[in-house]
Amino acid sequence: MRHDAEHFGDRDLDLIYIAKRLKEALRLEDLLTQSGIDYMVETDTYRGGVIFVTERTGVFFYIDPASVESARQFMEPEGFKVWRED
């Protein structure tokens, strides 16, 4: 279920996905809600492109670190790859 930042208090959340299109963001919101995972969304900018690198706006999805593996089980079969910072 979607929550505001206040719901999570001062807990650190993990970024799990950056949606580049609204349709993609709405699909992921439905999936996370149906799977019972608490999440937070916010818009932010990211750098994209290969030849012409530009700054773009996306929808960033955050969840509690304890829920990452559970979210992966629901997301990956639907074509969403969980974000990993390496």
Backbone as JSON Lines, residues from 0, in Angstrom:
{"i":0,"aa":"M","n":[0.83,-1.17,0.0],"ca":[0.0,0.0,0.0],"c":[0.89,1.25,0.0]}
{"i":1,"aa":"R","n":[0.45,2.26,-0.73],"ca":[1.23,3.49,-0.85],"c":[1.08,4.33,0.41]}
{"i":2,"aa":"H","n":[2.21,4.85,0.89],"ca":[2.24,5.67,2.09],"c":[3.11,6.91,1.86]}
{"i":3,"aa":"D","n":[2.89,7.92,2.71],"ca":[3.76,9.09,2.73],"c":[5.0,8.79,3.55]}
{"i":4,"aa":"A","n":[6.0,9.67,3.46],"ca":[7.25,9.48,4.19],"c":[7.02,9.4,5.7]}
{"i":5,"aa":"E","n":[6.01,10.11,6.2],"ca":[5.74,10.12,7.64],"c":[5.4,8.73,8.17]}
{"i":6,"aa":"H","n":[4.79,7.92,7.34],"ca":[4.41,6.56,7.74],"c":[5.65,5.76,8.13]}
{"i":7,"aa":"F","n":[6.75,5.96,7.43],"ca":[7.97,5.2,7.67],"c":[8.85,5.8,8.75]}
{"i":8,"aa":"G","n":[8.5,7.0,9.22],"ca":[9.28,7.65,10.26],"c":[10.69,7.95,9.81]}
{"i":9,"aa":"D","n":[11.65,7.68,10.68],"ca":[13.04,7.98,10.33],"c":[13.8,6.75,9.83]}
{"i":10,"aa":"R","n":[13.04,5.69,9.46],"ca":[13.67,4.5,8.91],"c":[14.25,4.79,7.53]}
{"i":11,"aa":"D","n":[15.39,4.2,7.24],"ca":[15.97,4.29,5.9],"c":[15.22,3.34,4.98]}
{"i":12,"aa":"L","n":[14.87,3.82,3.8],"ca":[14.17,3.0,2.81],"c":[15.11,2.7,1.66]}
{"i":13,"aa":"D","n":[14.88,1.58,0.99],"ca":[15.68,1.19,-0.17],"c":[14.94,1.57,-1.45]}
{"i":14,"aa":"L","n":[15.69,2.14,-2.39],"ca":[15.17,2.41,-3.72],"c":[15.07,1.07,-4.44]}
{"i":15,"aa":"I","n":[13.87,0.74,-4.95],"ca":[13.74,-0.54,-5.64],"c":[13.48,-0.39,-7.13]}
{"i":16,"aa":"Y","n":[13.01,0.79,-7.55],"ca":[12.7,0.93,-8.97],"c":[12.56,2.4,-9.34]}
{"i":17,"aa":"I","n":[12.97,2.73,-10.56],"ca":[12.75,4.06,-11.13],"c":[11.91,3.87,-12.39]}
{"i":18,"aa":"A","n":[10.66,4.32,-12.33],"ca":[9.78,4.23,-13.5],"c":[10.01,5.44,-14.39]}
{"i":19,"aa":"K","n":[10.21,5.18,-15.65],"ca":[10.5,6.25,-16.6],"c":[9.25,6.78,-17.28]}
{"i":20,"aa":"R","n":[8.17,6.05,-17.2],"ca":[6.9,6.45,-17.82],"c":[5.76,6.28,-16.81]}
{"i":21,"aa":"L","n":[4.73,7.12,-16.96],"ca":[3.6,7.09,-16.05],"c":[2.9,5.74,-16.08]}
{"i":22,"aa":"K","n":[2.69,5.19,-17.26],"ca":[2.02,3.9,-17.39],"c":[2.76,2.81,-16.61]}
{"i":23,"aa":"E","n":[4.07,2.83,-16.69],"ca":[4.91,1.87,-15.98],"c":[4.78,2.07,-14.45]}
{"i":24,"aa":"A","n":[4.76,3.32,-14.01],"ca":[4.63,3.63,-12.59],"c":[3.28,3.16,-12.05]}
{"i":25,"aa":"L","n":[2.23,3.4,-12.79],"ca":[0.89,2.99,-12.35],"c":[0.78,1.47,-12.27]}
{"i":26,"aa":"R","n":[1.4,0.79,-13.22],"ca":[1.39,-0.68,-13.22],"c":[2.11,-1.23,-11.99]}
{"i":27,"aa":"L","n":[3.25,-0.62,-11.66],"ca":[4.01,-1.08,-10.5],"c":[3.27,-0.75,-9.2]}
{"i":28,"aa":"E","n":[2.62,0.4,-9.14],"ca":[1.82,0.74,-7.96],"c":[0.73,-0.31,-7.74]}
{"i":29,"aa":"D","n":[0.04,-0.69,-8.79],"ca":[-1.0,-1.72,-8.68],"c":[-0.42,-3.04,-8.18]}
{"i":30,"aa":"L","n":[0.72,-3.41,-8.72],"ca":[1.36,-4.67,-8.34],"c":[1.77,-4.67,-6.87]}
{"i":31,"aa":"L","n":[2.41,-3.6,-6.42],"ca":[2.84,-3.53,-5.02],"c":[1.64,-3.49,-4.07]}
{"i":32,"aa":"T","n":[0.6,-2.77,-4.44],"ca":[-0.6,-2.69,-3.61],"c":[-1.27,-4.06,-3.51]}
{"i":33,"aa":"Q","n":[-1.42,-4.75,-4.63],"ca":[-2.04,-6.07,-4.63],"c":[-1.23,-7.09,-3.84]}
{"i":34,"aa":"S","n":[0.1,-6.92,-3.82],"ca":[0.95,-7.87,-3.1],"c":[1.08,-7.52,-1.61]}
{"i":35,"aa":"G","n":[0.5,-6.4,-1.18],"ca":[0.5,-6.03,0.23],"c":[1.8,-5.43,0.73]}
{"i":36,"aa":"I","n":[2.61,-4.93,-0.17],"ca":[3.89,-4.33,0.22],"c":[3.71,-2.83,0.42]}
{"i":37,"aa":"D","n":[4.17,-2.32,1.57],"ca":[4.13,-0.88,1.83],"c":[5.25,-0.21,1.05]}
{"i":38,"aa":"Y","n":[4.93,0.9,0.39],"ca":[5.92,1.59,-0.42],"c":[5.66,3.1,-0.39]}
{"i":39,"aa":"M","n":[6.67,3.84,-0.81],"ca":[6.59,5.28,-0.94],"c":[7.06,5.65,-2.33]}
{"i":40,"aa":"V","n":[6.44,6.63,-2.93],"ca":[6.88,7.1,-4.25],"c":[7.18,8.59,-4.18]}
{"i":41,"aa":"E","n":[8.12,9.01,-5.01],"ca":[8.39,10.43,-5.18],"c":[8.99,10.63,-6.56]}
{"i":42,"aa":"T","n":[8.77,11.81,-7.11],"ca":[9.38,12.11,-8.39],"c":[10.74,12.74,-8.15]}
{"i":43,"aa":"D","n":[11.66,12.46,-9.03],"ca":[13.01,13.0,-8.93],"c":[13.62,12.94,-10.33]}
{"i":44,"aa":"T","n":[14.81,13.44,-10.46],"ca":[15.46,13.43,-11.76],"c":[16.55,12.36,-11.79]}
{"i":45,"aa":"Y","n":[16.8,11.86,-12.98],"ca":[17.88,10.9,-13.21],"c":[18.5,11.24,-14.55]}
{"i":46,"aa":"R","n":[19.7,10.73,-14.8],"ca":[20.38,10.98,-16.07],"c":[20.15,9.77,-16.97]}
{"i":47,"aa":"G","n":[19.72,10.03,-18.21],"ca":[19.46,8.94,-19.13],"c":[19.94,9.28,-20.53]}
{"i":48,"aa":"G","n":[20.07,8.26,-21.34],"ca":[20.53,8.43,-22.72],"c":[21.92,7.87,-22.89]}
{"i":49,"aa":"V","n":[22.25,7.58,-24.13],"ca":[23.57,7.02,-24.41],"c":[24.43,8.06,-25.12]}
{"i":50,"aa":"I","n":[23.98,8.5,-26.26],"ca":[24.74,9.5,-27.02],"c":[24.45,10.9,-26.48]}
{"i":51,"aa":"F","n":[23.18,11.2,-26.32],"ca":[22.76,12.5,-25.8],"c":[22.23,12.3,-24.39]}
{"i":52,"aa":"V","n":[23.1,12.43,-23.42],"ca":[22.73,12.25,-22.02],"c":[21.94,13.48,-21.57]}
{"i":53,"aa":"T","n":[20.74,13.23,-21.03],"ca":[19.9,14.31,-20.55],"c":[19.39,14.0,-19.15]}
{"i":54,"aa":"E","n":[18.93,15.04,-18.49],"ca":[18.31,14.86,-17.19],"c":[16.82,14.68,-17.42]}
{"i":55,"aa":"R","n":[16.27,13.62,-16.83],"ca":[14.86,13.29,-17.03],"c":[14.17,13.13,-15.68]}
{"i":56,"aa":"T","n":[12.85,13.17,-15.68],"ca":[12.08,13.0,-14.45],"c":[11.49,11.6,-14.44]}
{"i":57,"aa":"G","n":[11.58,10.95,-13.3],"ca":[11.03,9.61,-13.13],"c":[10.32,9.48,-11.81]}
{"i":58,"aa":"V","n":[9.67,8.35,-11.62],"ca":[8.98,8.04,-10.38],"c":[9.84,7.02,-9.63]}
{"i":59,"aa":"F","n":[10.3,7.41,-8.46],"ca":[11.19,6.58,-7.66],"c":[10.36,5.84,-6.6]}
{"i":60,"aa":"F","n":[10.53,4.52,-6.54],"ca":[9.79,3.67,-5.59],"c":[10.74,3.23,-4.47]}
{"i":61,"aa":"Y","n":[10.3,3.42,-3.23],"ca":[11.09,3.06,-2.06],"c":[10.29,2.11,-1.17]}
{"i":62,"aa":"I","n":[10.98,1.13,-0.56],"ca":[10.33,0.23,0.4],"c":[11.28,-0.02,1.55]}
{"i":63,"aa":"D","n":[10.74,-0.62,2.6],"ca":[11.53,-1.02,3.76],"c":[12.52,-2.1,3.3]}
{"i":64,"aa":"P","n":[13.77,-2.03,3.74],"ca":[14.76,-3.03,3.31],"c":[14.34,-4.47,3.6]}
{"i":65,"aa":"A","n":[13.56,-4.69,4.64],"ca":[13.13,-6.05,4.97],"c":[12.16,-6.61,3.94]}
{"i":66,"aa":"S","n":[11.57,-5.76,3.12],"ca":[10.58,-6.2,2.12],"c":[11.16,-6.36,0.72]}
{"i":67,"aa":"V","n":[12.45,-6.13,0.54],"ca":[13.04,-6.15,-0.81],"c":[12.9,-7.51,-1.47]}
{"i":68,"aa":"E","n":[13.24,-8.58,-0.76],"ca":[13.16,-9.92,-1.37],"c":[11.73,-10.29,-1.71]}
{"i":69,"aa":"S","n":[10.81,-9.92,-0.86],"ca":[9.4,-10.19,-1.12],"c":[8.94,-9.43,-2.37]}
{"i":70,"aa":"A","n":[9.34,-8.16,-2.47],"ca":[8.98,-7.35,-3.63],"c":[9.57,-7.94,-4.91]}
{"i":71,"aa":"R","n":[10.79,-8.42,-4.83],"ca":[11.44,-9.02,-6.0],"c":[10.63,-10.2,-6.54]}
{"i":72,"aa":"Q","n":[10.08,-11.01,-5.64],"ca":[9.3,-12.17,-6.06],"c":[8.06,-11.76,-6.85]}
{"i":73,"aa":"F","n":[7.48,-10.62,-6.53],"ca":[6.3,-10.15,-7.25],"c":[6.67,-9.36,-8.51]}
{"i":74,"aa":"M","n":[7.76,-8.6,-8.43],"ca":[8.11,-7.69,-9.51],"c":[8.75,-8.36,-10.72]}
{"i":75,"aa":"E","n":[9.73,-9.22,-10.49],"ca":[10.5,-9.77,-11.59],"c":[9.66,-10.6,-12.57]}
{"i":76,"aa":"P","n":[8.69,-11.42,-12.11],"ca":[7.86,-12.13,-13.1],"c":[7.03,-11.19,-13.97]}
{"i":77,"aa":"E","n":[6.79,-9.97,-13.5],"ca":[6.02,-8.99,-14.26],"c":[6.9,-8.07,-15.1]}
{"i":78,"aa":"G","n":[8.21,-8.35,-15.12],"ca":[9.12,-7.59,-15.97],"c":[9.77,-6.39,-15.31]}
{"i":79,"aa":"F","n":[9.64,-6.24,-14.0],"ca":[10.27,-5.14,-13.27],"c":[11.54,-5.66,-12.6]}
{"i":80,"aa":"K","n":[12.67,-5.09,-12.95],"ca":[13.93,-5.47,-12.34],"c":[14.22,-4.59,-11.14]}
{"i":81,"aa":"V","n":[14.43,-5.19,-9.97],"ca":[14.68,-4.45,-8.74],"c":[16.0,-3.71,-8.86]}
{"i":82,"aa":"W","n":[15.97,-2.43,-8.52],"ca":[17.13,-1.54,-8.6],"c":[18.2,-1.99,-7.61]}
{"i":83,"aa":"R","n":[19.44,-1.99,-8.05],"ca":[20.57,-2.29,-7.17],"c":[21.63,-1.24,-7.37]}
{"i":84,"aa":"E","n":[22.08,-0.65,-6.28],"ca":[23.19,0.3,-6.36],"c":[24.46,-0.46,-6.17]}
{"i":85,"aa":"D","n":[25.31,-0.48,-7.19],"ca":[26.59,-1.2,-7.09],"c":[27.73,-0.23,-7.15]}
